[in-house]
């Protein structure tokens, strides 16, 4: 899976924490399964707060009224923000001030940095975006993750941008970005966005992250034909639709939503990863045309049977923890012919809970070529 951002983003990113699957007894503190690249299937950008996911796929959805607006007066910023950059050369092309209690971007006197390519002001107290237009010719990456921003403003002149991160803010509407046609990576994780809109001009986008918002419908993405990664986890989506033109899509993450069936994927013939855990799926029907799928995560869905995987001959990882699968014979029938399959997760299913001491051996008998069962490597004899 692709890195969500450049190296500076890794420290807060579950996609890049942990490198490979662990050995016996070496799972993370939440006992989550992880894939071969260390990702636990949750949102790829994570703040230092608890992000809750439903533990039961049939749990009642949270209502709008239950969601906290988290609106309070902003904390006081430190005095003399401009002093933070006093010792930095005017020729510096990367400015990074993380967790510095900055409240007013104008006091930083960023107009000094005529060659600035990257601006990172993560985890501050910024409410209003202010970036001098002097930097518009060179600035390609802006990272304002985890601030107090409510409105998307101030980017009119910044047409060279290729990456913009506004995750963990208070944004309700996507606006004033449609002219940034060089953007490749756009991040809006954990905001208050209810509608996907005003993106039709961003025809060079390769990935967009809208996880942990209030989106109810997949819409207005038709022109983004170059999109390769779409991250929509932890929203309120009830149906997969509006993706027919995204034929270059390789990764679709739509976990922790309100899906009852798999549909709308017929045209996504290049799809390689599908993350659809923590929904209300009862069947795997709907994957007939996604023959290039390599990774699929159906964990925490009330699925009892594995029929529907017949055409997925390139599967390498199959995550199905905490479903309702009870038959080893069915596991063998549906997965034994997958010659590239190396990793499976069946922890928390009836077939594991009924005889936990025998579970791993039975999986190995059913799938003799497997290299990893849950979070533990299979010992090669």
N, C-alpha and C positions, 0 to 999 in steps of 0.2 A: 504493500500500500504506500502511496505517496506521502511524503512528509507534509504536514499541514502548512508549514511556513519554513522560513529559513532557520538556521541554527538557533538564534536567540529565542525562538518560541518553544524549544524542546523541553525546557524545564517545567512547563506547566501543562504538558501534553501527554495524555495516557497512551497515545499512539507511539511515543518514543521513549517511554519509561519502561525499563525492562527490555531485554534483548531477545531472549528465546524462551521456549517453554521450560518450566522448571522441573526438577527431579522430585522424587518422592517427598511429600510433605512440604513442598516449597512453593505453595501458591501465595497469592497476595493476601492481605489481611481480611479481605471480603470474600475469599474463597472463590473468586471469579475465574472462569476459564480464560486462557489467553491464547492467541494464535501464535504462529511461529515468529512473528515480528513483535510480540509483546503487547498487542492491543487486546483489551478486554471486551470489545464490542460496544462500549458506551461512547458518549460524546468524545470527540477527538481533542477538544480544547476544554480544559477543566480549570475552574477557579478553586481557591482554597476554601470552598464551602461544600456542604453535603448536597449533592444533586440526587434527589430521590427518584427511583424508578419503581414501578409497580412490581411487587414480588409475586403477585398472582395475576395471570393473564385475564381472569374474569372479574378483577376488581372494578368497582364502579369508577368511571372516569371522574377526575376532579373538575368541578364546575368553575366557571369564571369567577364566581364570588369567593371561592376558596383561595384564589391566588392573591398573594400580598402585592400591593403596589410598591412596597418598599420605598415610599416617597417620604423623605424627611429632609430637614435642612442640611445642606452640605457641611462637612466639618471645615473648620477654619484652615486656610492654607498657610504655609509658613511665610514669613516675611521675606521680602527681597528675593523673589524667585530668580531674578536676573543674575544673581551672584553665582548660581550653580554652573554657569558656563564661562565664567570670567577667565579661567585658565586654559580654555580650549582655543586652539588656533583657528583663525578665520578660514583656513584651507581644509578643515576637517570635513569629510564627506559622509560620516556617520555620526549622528547625534543620538545618544541613548541615555535617558534619565528614567530609571524605573523605581517606583515606590519612593518618590521624593516629595510627596505632598504638594505638588504643583497645582495651583488653582487658576492661574492666569497665564496663558501661553504668550501673550503679548510682552510680558516682562522678561521673557527669555532672550529677546533681541535676536531672533533667528535670522533676520535679514542679513546678519554678518556672514552667514555661511553660503556663499555664492555657488559652491560646488556640492552642496548637500544632496546625497542620493538616498539616504535612508534616515527616517526620523522615527524613533521609538520612545514614546512617553507612556509606557504601560503603568498601570496601578498607581494613578495619581488622582487628583480631585478636579479634573478639568470638566467644566460644564459647556463652554463655548469653544468651538474649534477656530483657532486663528493661526494661519501659517502665511507668512509674507509671500507675495507673488514673486519676489526675487528668486525664489528657489524653484519656480515652476518648470524651468527648462531642464533641470537635472534630477529633481526628486522623483524616484520611481517606487519607493515603498514607505507607507505611513502605517504605524502601529499605535493605535490609541485604545488598546484592550484595557478593560477594567477601569473606567473613569465614571463620570456622572453626566455623560452627554445625552441629551434628549432629542436633539435635532441635527440632521445631516446637512451641514452648511460649510462653506468655505473652500470647496474643491473646484470652483469654476475654472480656474486657470491651470489646474494640475493635470493636463492631458497626457503627460508622460507616465502617469502612475501605472504600475503593473500589479501591485499588491496593496490592498487596503484592509486593515483589521479594525473593526469597530465592535468586537465582541464584548460582552459583559458591560453594557451600558444601559440606558433607559430609552432606547429608540423605539418608537411605535410605527414609523412610516419610512419606507425606502424612497428617498427623494434626492434630486439634484446630483445624480451620478451617471445619468444616461449618456452623457457626452464623453465619458472616460473609456473610449473604445480600445485602449491598449491594456485595460485591466485583464489580468489572467486569474488572479486569486482574490476572492471577496469573502470576508468573514463577518457574520452577524450573529454569532452564537450568543445565547442567553440575553436576548433583548425582549421587547414586548410587541414584536411584529405579528400582525394577524393576516396580512395580505402580501403575497409575492407580487410586486409591481415595479414598474419603471426601470426595467432591466433590459428592454428589448434592443437598446443600442450597444450593449456590451457584448458584441459578437465574437470577441477574442477570449471570453471567459473560459478557463479550463476547470475551475472548481468554485463552488459556492457552498458556504456553510450557513445553514439557518436552523441548526439544532437548538432546542430549548427555547422556542418562541411560542406563539399562539396561532400558528398557521392551521387552518382547517381544510384548505383546498390547494392542490398543486395546480398552478396556473401561470400564464404569462411567461413561459419559458421557451416558447416555440422558436424564437429566433436565435437561441443560444446553441446552435448546431455543433459547435466545437466543444461543448461541455463534456468533460471526462469524469468528474466526480460531483455528486449531488448528495449533500448531507442534510437530512430533514428529521433526525431523531428527536424524540420528546416534544412532539407537537400534538395536534388534535385531528390528524388526517384520518378519514374514514375510507378513502378509496384511492388507489393508484391510477392516475390518469394524467393526460396532458404531456406525455413524454414521447409521443410517437416520432417527433422530429429529432430527438436526441440520440441519433444512431451511433454516435461516437462514445456514448456513456460507458464507462468501465466499472465505476463503483457507485452503487446506490445504497444509501443508508437511511432506513425509514423505521428504525426500531422505536419502541415505546410510543406508539400511536394507537389508533383505534380500528385497525384493519381486521376484517373478518374473512377476507379471501385475497388470493394473489391474482391480480388482473392488470391489464394495461402494460405488460412487458413484452408483448409480441414483437415489436419493432426494435427492441434493444438487443440486437444480435451480437454485439461486441461486449456485452456485460460480463465482467469477470468476477465481481464480488457483489453479493446481495446480503445486506444486514437487515433482518426483518424480525428480530427477537422482540419479546415483550409486547405482543399484540394479542389478538383473539382468533388466530388462525386455527382451523380444524383440518385443513387439507393442504397438500402441496401441489395441487393441480394449478396449472397456469404457467409452468416453466418450460413448456414444450419447445419453444423457439430459442431459449437461452442456452444454446449448446456450448458456449464458450465459458460458462460459469466455472470458476475454480474454487471459490470460497462461498459458502452459504451458511448463514447463522439463523436458525429458526428457534433458538432457545426460548424457554418460558412462553410457549404457546400450547394450547390444549390439543396438540396433535397426537393421534394414536397410531397412525399408519404412515408408511414412508412411500407409498405409491405416488408417482409423479416425477420421480428422479431418473426415469429410464433414459432420457436423451442427454443427461449430463455426464458425458464420458470423460470430461477433463477435470472433474472434481479432485482437488488436493486436500481441502479441509471441509469437514462437515460438522457444524456445531449444533447439537440438539439436546442440550442439558435442560432438565426440568420441564420436559414435555410429558406425554403419557404413553410412551412406547414401552411395550411389555414383552415383545417377542424377539428372541435372538434369531429365530429362523427367518423372520422378516428382515432383520438387519442384514443377514447373509444374502438373502434373495435380492434385495434392492441395492446393495453396496459392493458385493464381492467382485462384480465385473468392472469396477472402477479402478483401472490399472494404475492411475496416478494418485490415488487416494493415500495420504500419509497420516492424517490427523482426524480423529473423531472425538466428540464429546457427547457422552450419554449419561453423565452424572445426574442424579436426582430423578431419573425415570424409574418406573416400576421394575424394569429389568435389572436395574442396579440395586434398588432398595430391597428387593425380595431376597437376594442372596449376595450381599456385598462382598463376602469373602471369595466368591467364585466369579464375580462379575468380570474382572479383567481377563481371566483365562478364557471365559466364554466369548468375550469380544475377540480375543486373539484367534480362537478356533474359527469363529465366523469370518474374520477378516485377517488371514494369516500374513498379509503383506504390510499391515499397518505399522507405523513407526511411533505413533504417540496416541495414548488413550487418556483423555481428559488432560490434566496438567503434567502427566508423567510419561517419560519416554519408555518405549518398550525395549527391554533388554534383548539384544540380538544374540541368538544362540550360535 
